[in-house]
């Protein structure tokens, strides 16, 4: 009945993002209606009661695609045989807390998970890091999980892309489906660069349609860059449903062919493109044929864009040096 079965490991599975994510994976939103799913859920031992409650809800949904659910507080057990690992679990950012404050707090978590992935996951396992600071946490995984292919390790910038698309659509008075090719360059942080210059609205350049570059260079950029902090301020908690939605979008982007003339955003291990040092996990515009992804080549940047790309690159280099020292 099903063409394949995919084992998906999710860390921090009882948390807000995990709760918003698991039901969508099990329903087929991530891998489609012909792929059976085995979920392997990792959580701290003190949260195991909550996680088991989530499993009861998954059972009560009677998802036809969901074949098996494993729960564990042991990373090795959770990652055993995984095809995909979605690393959501991390110490969360709280009000007034910057991403840099999370850097050293979460580094040890991802060092241990990298070891378990390297030892237990399939060699072909693909890893999407969501827990912040996600670019540098993905770098830690890349360095620690040498058995896995470096090009199969990613960090999520799709949430930023979705935020940017929504802001441009509202400004232009169009539906979000009319907005395309808004790349997120660099770090998933307040230094990221949402690239409106190469974006299009109904096939026309964003700049041509909106015609307000001052807004694009200030209000638009700042809104996207600081959206996560604004949500924490309003909700008292970090983004959850929108983050889960972006996880789905990222995995689908990597596993289905990209429409001609379009691209999407993900942070991946650099091959040296755009003067980004090889090995750094940096946000790029990419395309996929459903199996292999590649960075979009030949994009030209004006002086404003170059400045923004350098700022976010410098931040990532500082983070790299802090955790790999």
BELMO-V474804 format. One record per backbone hydrogen bond with DSSP energy under -0.5 kcal/mol. NH is the residue of the N-H (numbers start at 1). CO is the residue of the C=O. E is the energy in kcal/mol with one decimal. If there is no record, write none. Layout:
BEGIN
nh=NH co=CO e=E
nh=NH co=CO e=E
END
This chain:
BEGIN
nh=3 co=34 e=-1.8
nh=4 co=34 e=-1.0
nh=6 co=36 e=-2.6
nh=8 co=6 e=-0.6
nh=8 co=38 e=-3.0
nh=9 co=7 e=-0.6
nh=9 co=84 e=-3.0
nh=10 co=40 e=-2.4
nh=11 co=86 e=-2.2
nh=12 co=42 e=-1.0
nh=13 co=42 e=-1.7
nh=15 co=12 e=-1.8
nh=18 co=12 e=-0.6
nh=19 co=15 e=-2.8
nh=20 co=16 e=-1.9
nh=21 co=17 e=-1.7
nh=22 co=18 e=-2.8
nh=23 co=19 e=-0.6
nh=24 co=21 e=-0.8
nh=25 co=21 e=-2.0
nh=26 co=22 e=-2.5
nh=27 co=23 e=-1.3
nh=28 co=24 e=-0.6
nh=28 co=25 e=-1.2
nh=29 co=24 e=-1.9
nh=30 co=24 e=-0.6
nh=32 co=28 e=-2.0
nh=35 co=32 e=-1.2
nh=36 co=4 e=-2.6
nh=36 co=34 e=-0.6
nh=37 co=65 e=-3.1
nh=38 co=6 e=-2.4
nh=39 co=68 e=-2.6
nh=40 co=8 e=-2.5
nh=41 co=70 e=-3.4
nh=42 co=10 e=-2.7
nh=42 co=40 e=-0.5
nh=43 co=72 e=-2.0
nh=47 co=44 e=-1.6
nh=48 co=45 e=-1.3
nh=51 co=47 e=-2.2
nh=52 co=48 e=-2.5
nh=53 co=49 e=-1.5
nh=54 co=50 e=-1.6
nh=55 co=51 e=-2.1
nh=56 co=52 e=-1.9
nh=57 co=53 e=-1.7
nh=58 co=54 e=-2.5
nh=59 co=55 e=-2.4
nh=60 co=56 e=-2.1
nh=61 co=57 e=-1.2
nh=61 co=58 e=-0.5
nh=62 co=58 e=-0.6
nh=62 co=59 e=-1.3
nh=63 co=58 e=-0.6
nh=66 co=63 e=-0.8
nh=67 co=37 e=-2.9
nh=67 co=65 e=-0.8
nh=68 co=37 e=-1.0
nh=70 co=39 e=-2.8
nh=72 co=41 e=-2.4
nh=75 co=73 e=-0.6
nh=78 co=74 e=-2.3
nh=79 co=75 e=-2.4
nh=80 co=76 e=-0.8
nh=80 co=77 e=-0.5
nh=81 co=120 e=-2.4
nh=82 co=79 e=-2.3
nh=83 co=7 e=-2.3
nh=84 co=7 e=-1.9
nh=85 co=126 e=-2.5
nh=86 co=9 e=-3.4
nh=87 co=85 e=-0.8
nh=87 co=128 e=-2.4
nh=88 co=11 e=-0.6
nh=88 co=86 e=-1.3
nh=97 co=94 e=-2.3
nh=101 co=98 e=-1.2
nh=102 co=98 e=-0.6
nh=102 co=99 e=-1.5
nh=103 co=99 e=-0.7
nh=103 co=100 e=-0.7
nh=104 co=100 e=-0.5
nh=106 co=102 e=-2.6
nh=107 co=103 e=-1.1
nh=108 co=104 e=-0.7
nh=110 co=106 e=-1.8
nh=111 co=107 e=-1.9
nh=112 co=108 e=-2.0
nh=113 co=109 e=-1.9
nh=114 co=110 e=-2.1
nh=115 co=111 e=-1.7
nh=116 co=112 e=-1.9
nh=117 co=113 e=-2.6
nh=118 co=114 e=-2.5
nh=119 co=115 e=-1.9
nh=120 co=116 e=-2.4
nh=121 co=116 e=-0.5
nh=121 co=117 e=-1.6
nh=122 co=82 e=-1.4
nh=125 co=122 e=-1.9
nh=126 co=83 e=-2.4
nh=127 co=152 e=-2.8
nh=128 co=85 e=-2.6
nh=129 co=127 e=-0.5
nh=129 co=154 e=-2.8
nh=130 co=87 e=-2.8
nh=130 co=128 e=-0.5
nh=131 co=87 e=-2.3
nh=137 co=133 e=-2.4
nh=138 co=134 e=-2.4
nh=139 co=135 e=-1.7
nh=140 co=136 e=-2.1
nh=141 co=137 e=-2.1
nh=142 co=138 e=-2.7
nh=143 co=139 e=-2.4
nh=144 co=140 e=-2.0
nh=145 co=141 e=-2.3
nh=146 co=144 e=-0.5
nh=148 co=145 e=-1.7
nh=149 co=123 e=-0.8
nh=152 co=149 e=-1.8
nh=153 co=150 e=-1.6
nh=154 co=127 e=-2.9
nh=155 co=267 e=-2.3
nh=156 co=129 e=-1.8
nh=157 co=155 e=-0.5
nh=161 co=157 e=-1.9
nh=162 co=158 e=-3.0
nh=163 co=159 e=-2.1
nh=164 co=160 e=-2.6
nh=165 co=161 e=-2.8
nh=166 co=162 e=-2.2
nh=167 co=163 e=-2.0
nh=168 co=164 e=-2.3
nh=169 co=165 e=-2.6
nh=170 co=166 e=-2.3
nh=171 co=167 e=-2.1
nh=172 co=168 e=-2.4
nh=173 co=169 e=-1.2
nh=174 co=169 e=-2.2
nh=178 co=175 e=-1.9
nh=179 co=176 e=-1.5
nh=180 co=200 e=-2.4
nh=183 co=181 e=-0.9
nh=183 co=195 e=-0.7
nh=185 co=183 e=-0.6
nh=185 co=193 e=-2.3
nh=186 co=283 e=-1.8
nh=189 co=187 e=-2.0
nh=192 co=189 e=-1.5
nh=193 co=185 e=-2.2
nh=194 co=192 e=-0.6
nh=195 co=183 e=-3.4
nh=195 co=193 e=-0.9
nh=196 co=194 e=-1.3
nh=199 co=196 e=-1.0
nh=200 co=180 e=-2.5
nh=201 co=204 e=-3.5
nh=202 co=178 e=-3.1
nh=204 co=201 e=-1.9
nh=206 co=199 e=-2.1
nh=209 co=205 e=-2.0
nh=210 co=206 e=-3.1
nh=211 co=206 e=-0.5
nh=211 co=207 e=-1.6
nh=216 co=212 e=-1.8
nh=217 co=213 e=-2.5
nh=218 co=214 e=-1.0
nh=220 co=215 e=-2.8
nh=221 co=216 e=-0.8
nh=222 co=218 e=-2.9
nh=223 co=219 e=-2.4
nh=224 co=220 e=-2.2
nh=225 co=221 e=-2.9
nh=226 co=222 e=-2.0
nh=227 co=224 e=-1.0
nh=230 co=226 e=-2.0
nh=231 co=227 e=-2.3
nh=232 co=228 e=-2.1
nh=233 co=229 e=-2.1
nh=234 co=230 e=-2.0
nh=235 co=231 e=-3.3
nh=236 co=231 e=-0.5
nh=236 co=232 e=-2.4
nh=244 co=240 e=-2.8
nh=245 co=241 e=-2.3
nh=246 co=242 e=-1.9
nh=247 co=243 e=-2.0
nh=248 co=244 e=-2.0
nh=249 co=245 e=-2.3
nh=250 co=246 e=-2.5
nh=251 co=247 e=-2.4
nh=252 co=248 e=-2.5
nh=253 co=249 e=-2.3
nh=254 co=250 e=-2.0
nh=255 co=251 e=-1.5
nh=256 co=252 e=-1.1
nh=258 co=288 e=-2.9
nh=262 co=259 e=-1.9
nh=264 co=286 e=-2.3
nh=266 co=284 e=-1.8
nh=267 co=155 e=-2.5
nh=268 co=266 e=-0.5
nh=268 co=282 e=-2.2
nh=269 co=153 e=-0.6
nh=270 co=280 e=-3.1
nh=275 co=272 e=-1.1
nh=276 co=273 e=-2.0
nh=277 co=275 e=-0.6
nh=279 co=270 e=-2.3
nh=280 co=277 e=-1.8
nh=282 co=268 e=-2.3
nh=282 co=280 e=-0.8
nh=283 co=186 e=-1.7
nh=284 co=266 e=-2.3
nh=286 co=264 e=-3.2
nh=287 co=294 e=-2.4
nh=289 co=292 e=-2.3
nh=290 co=256 e=-0.6
nh=294 co=287 e=-2.4
nh=296 co=285 e=-2.6
nh=306 co=302 e=-2.7
nh=307 co=303 e=-2.0
nh=308 co=304 e=-1.8
nh=309 co=305 e=-2.8
nh=310 co=306 e=-2.0
nh=311 co=307 e=-1.9
nh=312 co=308 e=-2.0
nh=313 co=309 e=-1.8
nh=314 co=310 e=-2.5
nh=315 co=311 e=-1.7
nh=316 co=312 e=-1.9
nh=317 co=313 e=-2.3
nh=318 co=314 e=-2.1
nh=319 co=315 e=-2.3
nh=320 co=316 e=-2.7
nh=321 co=317 e=-2.4
nh=322 co=318 e=-1.7
nh=323 co=319 e=-2.1
nh=324 co=320 e=-2.4
nh=325 co=321 e=-0.5
END
